Structure formats: C-alpha cells, structure tokens
C-alpha cells in the first residue's frame, strides 16, 4: 500500500462561470433552479441586478459541484463561521473545502479536499484602482514592488494580483478583513506562485501554504490559497481550471439520454 505522502494529491478545482450584468442568461437560470426558497428570498434582496446574478450563480454553482455524484443539491446544508465564511455542514459525503468569489461578469468556485483550507478571489482587470489604497493597507514589501512598476497598466495589474492573493489568504483562514492586510506580504507577486511572508507566524494557523495566480478568462485575474498540514502536499497540489458552462451542457446531455 502506498503511503499518503506517496500519493499525488487530487487537484484543487477552480470552476468559473459568467455572471450577467443586466438580463439573466442560461447560467443564472440553471443555478437559480438549484437554490432553496430562503436562498431565492435572499437573492431578491439585491437591488443591483449584477449583484443578484453573482449571488445566484455562486450559490447555485457551489450546490451543483458539492453534490455531484454524492447527494441531491437540496440536501447540502451550509453553516457560516464567525467572520462570515460559509462551510458545508451536511451531509457528510459532501463535506469538503470550498470557496466562492465574484466580480463584475464572473464567478469562481474553488473545491478542495476536506482537510484543506481553501480561499479564492477574482477581479475584473478593468476595475479602477487607487494607488493610495495600497500605501494605506499593503505591506512595505508589496508597496516596493508596486513602486517599481513602469506604467499605470502594469501597476494596476500587479495591484490586482496582490489584492486577489491577499483576499484568497484571509478567506482561507476565515478571518476576512479582520486580519490587517499589512500583517503579511507576497514576495515575487508577478510570478505564478508567489511566496507568503508573515509578520506574525501565528497567521499560518499551523498550515503549510501554497498560492497560485492565474487568468480564469480573458480580462480577469484570480488567485487561490491552499493550506494543508503536510508540506509535500502544499508543494504538489495542482490547480485544475474548468468552465462551468461545459459542466451544465454535460448535465443537459445526460438528462436527455
């Protein structure tokens, strides 16, 4: 029998789906059918159409992917941790790490193993950024990287890479913005796998961390944070990108057989 350390870890899945900015499309229609009544009520509280669509797609996509091959979508029960991070509470067969993020026009959903800590974030590349925001909240090492950029486009791109990395990390540890963003930094943020440096080692929560920046679709930048107990797993956990529309089409095909 192979030991756990000898078995290559299953990939961290990152699914991505469009979210309409005005009138809902087929992705929104598919996902809304999967929501519980109380989730539909919550969706209807959004006054901005794009925000409603992002909520519907994110929750529907999570239900679809967490339940696939394990249980029915309506059986998934979520629980919210102290700082707002949702986790799967039931049924047992569906309890695995997941995290959802959204931005203008796109939603991403990360799925990992049950023992992993997982966070994802995504941003629209045309989002306006404020250089003073980084100076106010980022770590000095990150500000130096930003100051070394050559032009406004490069500065915005690096800012959004840093922002998504930092958001992915604080979402993974479940603290959100309760953790000041200057308490940790990412070195070599322009690489695909930046390195985390912690001002307070306790922020690692006893985990080994791996980060990856990527482009889920043209015009967007995203990041995933994966925390595990085993250092070798942190180094080897691959990330698998998949578009959710393909999955929806496959479900429709199977249903018609």
C-alpha positions as CSV (number, residue, x, y, z in Angstrom):
1,X,0.0,0.0,0.0
2,X,1.3,3.5,-0.9
3,X,1.6,5.9,2.0
4,X,-0.4,9.1,2.0
5,X,2.7,11.1,1.2
6,X,3.5,8.9,-1.8
7,X,0.1,9.5,-3.4
8,X,-0.1,12.6,-5.6
9,X,-2.8,15.0,-4.1
10,X,-6.0,15.4,-6.0
11,X,-6.1,18.7,-7.8
12,X,-7.8,21.8,-6.3
13,X,-10.6,22.5,-8.7
14,X,-11.4,26.1,-9.7
15,X,-14.6,26.4,-11.7
16,X,-15.6,29.7,-13.4
17,X,-18.9,30.9,-14.8
18,X,-20.1,34.1,-16.4
19,X,-22.5,36.3,-14.4
20,X,-24.8,38.6,-16.3
21,X,-24.6,42.3,-15.7
22,X,-28.1,43.0,-16.8
23,X,-30.6,40.4,-18.0
24,X,-30.1,36.8,-16.7
25,X,-28.9,34.2,-19.1
26,X,-28.9,30.3,-19.1
27,X,-26.3,30.0,-16.4
28,X,-28.4,32.1,-14.0
29,X,-31.5,30.1,-14.9
30,X,-29.7,26.8,-14.3
31,X,-28.3,27.9,-10.9
32,X,-31.5,29.5,-9.6
33,X,-33.4,26.2,-10.0
34,X,-30.9,24.7,-7.5
35,X,-31.5,27.3,-4.8
36,X,-33.6,26.7,-1.7
37,X,-36.5,29.0,-1.1
38,X,-34.7,31.0,1.5
39,X,-31.8,31.5,-0.8
40,X,-34.1,32.9,-3.5
41,X,-35.5,35.3,-1.0
42,X,-32.0,36.5,-0.1
43,X,-31.2,36.8,-3.8
44,X,-34.3,39.0,-4.3
45,X,-32.9,41.5,-1.7
46,X,-30.2,42.6,-4.0
47,X,-31.2,45.8,-5.6
48,X,-28.5,45.7,-8.3
49,X,-29.1,43.1,-11.0
50,X,-25.5,42.2,-11.4
51,X,-25.1,41.6,-7.7
52,X,-28.1,39.3,-7.7
53,X,-26.8,37.3,-10.6
54,X,-23.4,36.9,-8.9
55,X,-25.1,35.6,-5.8
56,X,-27.3,33.2,-7.7
57,X,-24.5,31.8,-9.8
58,X,-22.1,31.4,-6.8
59,X,-24.6,29.6,-4.6
60,X,-26.0,27.5,-7.4
61,X,-22.6,26.5,-8.7
62,X,-21.5,25.5,-5.2
63,X,-24.6,23.4,-4.7
64,X,-24.2,21.7,-8.0
65,X,-20.5,20.9,-7.7
66,X,-20.5,19.9,-4.0
67,X,-23.4,17.5,-4.5
68,X,-22.3,16.0,-7.9
69,X,-22.2,12.2,-7.6
70,X,-22.7,12.4,-3.8
71,X,-26.2,13.6,-2.9
72,X,-29.0,15.8,-4.1
73,X,-28.4,19.6,-4.4
74,X,-31.1,20.5,-1.9
75,X,-29.5,18.2,0.7
76,X,-26.5,20.5,1.0
77,X,-26.5,22.4,4.3
78,X,-24.2,25.3,4.9
79,X,-23.0,26.9,8.1
80,X,-21.4,30.3,8.4
81,X,-18.3,30.7,10.6
82,X,-17.8,33.7,13.0
83,X,-16.4,36.0,10.3
84,X,-18.8,35.1,7.6
85,X,-17.1,32.2,5.8
86,X,-19.6,29.5,4.7
87,X,-18.7,25.8,5.0
88,X,-20.6,22.6,4.3
89,X,-22.2,21.2,7.4
90,X,-24.2,18.3,5.9
91,X,-24.4,15.7,4.5
92,X,-21.2,14.0,5.5
93,X,-20.5,12.8,1.9
94,X,-20.5,16.4,0.6
95,X,-18.3,17.9,3.4
96,X,-15.2,19.3,1.5
97,X,-13.4,22.6,1.3
98,X,-15.0,25.2,-1.0
99,X,-14.9,28.9,-1.5
100,X,-16.7,31.3,-3.9
101,X,-15.7,34.7,-5.2
102,X,-17.2,37.0,-7.7
103,X,-16.5,40.2,-9.6
104,X,-18.0,42.2,-12.5
105,X,-19.1,39.5,-15.0
106,X,-17.5,36.4,-13.5
107,X,-17.9,34.0,-10.5
108,X,-15.3,31.4,-9.4
109,X,-15.8,28.4,-7.1
110,X,-12.9,26.6,-5.6
111,X,-13.2,23.0,-4.4
112,X,-10.6,21.1,-2.4
113,X,-10.3,18.1,-0.1
114,X,-12.0,18.1,3.3
115,X,-8.8,18.6,5.3
116,X,-7.6,21.5,3.2
117,X,-8.1,25.2,4.0
118,X,-9.1,27.0,0.8
119,X,-9.7,30.5,-0.4
120,X,-10.2,32.0,-3.8
121,X,-10.6,35.5,-5.2
122,X,-11.1,37.1,-8.6
123,X,-11.1,40.6,-10.0
124,X,-12.0,42.3,-13.3
125,X,-8.9,43.7,-14.9
126,X,-10.7,46.9,-15.9
127,X,-11.5,47.7,-12.3
128,X,-10.3,51.1,-11.3
129,X,-7.6,51.0,-8.6
130,X,-6.4,53.7,-6.2
131,X,-2.6,53.8,-5.6
132,X,-3.2,55.3,-2.2
133,X,-5.2,52.2,-1.2
134,X,-2.0,50.1,-1.4
135,X,0.0,52.6,0.5
136,X,-2.6,52.7,3.3
137,X,-3.2,48.9,3.7
138,X,-0.4,46.8,2.0
139,X,2.8,45.6,3.5
140,X,6.0,47.6,2.7
141,X,7.5,44.8,0.6
142,X,4.4,44.9,-1.6
143,X,4.4,48.7,-1.9
144,X,8.1,48.5,-3.1
145,X,7.0,46.0,-5.8
146,X,4.2,48.4,-6.9
147,X,6.6,51.4,-6.9
148,X,8.9,49.5,-9.3
149,X,6.3,49.1,-12.0
150,X,6.8,51.0,-15.2
151,X,3.4,52.4,-16.1
152,X,-0.2,52.6,-15.0
153,X,-1.3,49.3,-16.6
154,X,1.5,47.4,-15.1
155,X,0.8,49.0,-11.7
156,X,-3.0,48.1,-11.9
157,X,-2.2,44.5,-13.0
158,X,0.2,44.0,-10.1
159,X,-2.1,45.6,-7.6
160,X,-5.0,43.3,-8.6
161,X,-2.7,40.3,-8.4
162,X,-1.7,41.3,-4.9
163,X,-5.2,42.1,-3.9
164,X,-6.6,38.7,-5.1
165,X,-3.7,36.9,-3.3
166,X,-4.4,38.7,-0.1
167,X,-8.1,38.2,-0.3
168,X,-7.7,34.5,-1.0
169,X,-5.5,34.0,2.0
170,X,-7.7,35.8,4.5
171,X,-10.7,33.9,3.1
172,X,-8.9,30.6,3.5
173,X,-8.1,31.3,7.2
174,X,-11.6,32.5,7.7
175,X,-10.9,36.0,9.1
176,X,-11.7,38.2,6.2
177,X,-10.7,41.8,6.7
178,X,-10.5,41.3,10.4
179,X,-6.9,40.5,9.6
180,X,-5.0,43.7,8.7
181,X,-3.5,43.4,5.2
182,X,-0.1,44.7,6.2
183,X,0.4,41.7,8.6
184,X,1.5,39.5,5.7
185,X,3.1,40.1,2.3
186,X,3.6,38.3,-1.0
187,X,7.1,38.3,-2.4
188,X,7.7,38.0,-6.2
189,X,4.0,38.7,-6.7
190,X,4.4,38.7,-10.5
191,X,5.2,35.0,-10.6
192,X,2.6,32.3,-10.9
193,X,3.4,31.0,-7.4
194,X,4.2,33.9,-5.1
195,X,5.7,33.3,-1.7
196,X,3.9,34.3,1.5
197,X,5.9,36.1,4.3
198,X,4.1,36.5,7.6
199,X,4.7,39.3,10.1
200,X,3.1,37.1,12.8
201,X,3.8,33.4,12.2
202,X,0.6,32.5,14.1
203,X,-1.3,33.7,11.0
204,X,-0.3,30.4,9.2
205,X,-2.6,28.6,11.6
206,X,-0.2,25.7,11.7
207,X,-0.6,25.1,8.0
208,X,1.7,24.9,5.0
209,X,0.6,27.3,2.3
210,X,0.6,27.3,-1.4
211,X,-0.7,30.2,-3.7
212,X,-1.3,30.4,-7.3
213,X,-2.2,33.4,-9.5
214,X,-4.0,32.7,-12.8
215,X,-6.2,34.1,-15.5
216,X,-9.5,32.2,-15.4
217,X,-10.8,34.0,-18.5
218,X,-9.6,36.9,-20.6
219,X,-9.9,40.2,-18.8
220,X,-9.8,38.7,-15.3
221,X,-7.2,37.8,-12.7
222,X,-7.7,35.3,-9.9
223,X,-5.8,33.6,-7.0
224,X,-6.2,30.5,-4.9
225,X,-4.8,29.8,-1.5
226,X,-4.4,26.3,-0.2
227,X,-3.4,25.4,3.4
228,X,-2.5,21.9,4.3
229,X,-0.8,20.1,7.2
230,X,1.7,18.3,5.1
231,X,4.5,20.3,3.4
232,X,4.9,18.0,0.5
233,X,1.2,18.2,-0.3
234,X,1.4,22.0,-0.3
235,X,4.2,21.9,-2.8
236,X,2.4,19.4,-5.1
237,X,-1.3,20.3,-5.0
238,X,-2.1,21.2,-8.6
239,X,-4.9,23.6,-9.7
240,X,-7.4,22.5,-12.3
241,X,-9.4,25.2,-14.1
242,X,-12.8,24.2,-15.6
243,X,-15.6,26.3,-17.1
244,X,-19.0,25.7,-15.6
245,X,-20.9,26.1,-18.8
246,X,-19.3,22.9,-20.1
247,X,-20.5,21.1,-17.0
248,X,-24.0,22.4,-17.4
249,X,-24.1,21.2,-21.1
250,X,-22.9,17.8,-20.0
251,X,-25.7,17.6,-17.4
252,X,-28.3,18.5,-20.1
253,X,-26.8,15.9,-22.4
254,X,-27.1,13.1,-19.7
255,X,-30.6,14.2,-18.8
256,X,-31.7,13.8,-22.4
257,X,-30.3,10.3,-22.8
